[in-house]
Amino acid sequence: GLQFVIELPKVNNIKTEDLTPEQLETLLRVLDEEKDIDAATMVKLALYTGMRRRELFRLRWQDLDFQREFINLVDPKGGTDAQIPMNDIARKLFKQHPRTESDYVFPGRKGGPRTDIKRALTRIKKATGLPDDFRILHGLRHVFASVLASSGQVDMYHLQKLLNHKSPSMTQRYAHLRDEALRSASNVLVNQMKGISKSDTSQMNLSDVRN
């Protein structure tokens, strides 16, 4: 009989876009000179809060709680709303950002939600010298997560909350960075102990110990 060979598509949702410190520095310089302030602020927020492109597009002024310092993420897919902390940099960016008649922080046509940012991002990428297929907003969200995981000060549970990941498995890709940080921290102790060499301890006078 006939044989059908079905090739399953390779799922590669784990394409992570990394930036070198030099690229990041250049990007931040480019953003300070970018004439589209909406685009520049969105890119900075992706880096400093880890917010998704969709979340940025749909962000309204009423979602910003300056009092309690939270950003409400309203999930357009009918999921549950989430809150992420409004850190000092994000707060400053929002405070400086021009308000229009629109409810949206980064309004699109006729004051409705934004649907596109391609032109500005292409310009920013070119000026920074990043490849065309680099997804800036996605990439900077990844940088945000990597920096936090590498600090060794943020556990996977809190990182999941900050990234608004629905399941812990999404956050697991950053676990190796946290493990690395914890290993380094643990080695600090080992190196300290090596400093206390055998000769130091052997010269302790027994009479000292008795006293």
Disulfide bonds with the S-S distance in Angstrom:
none
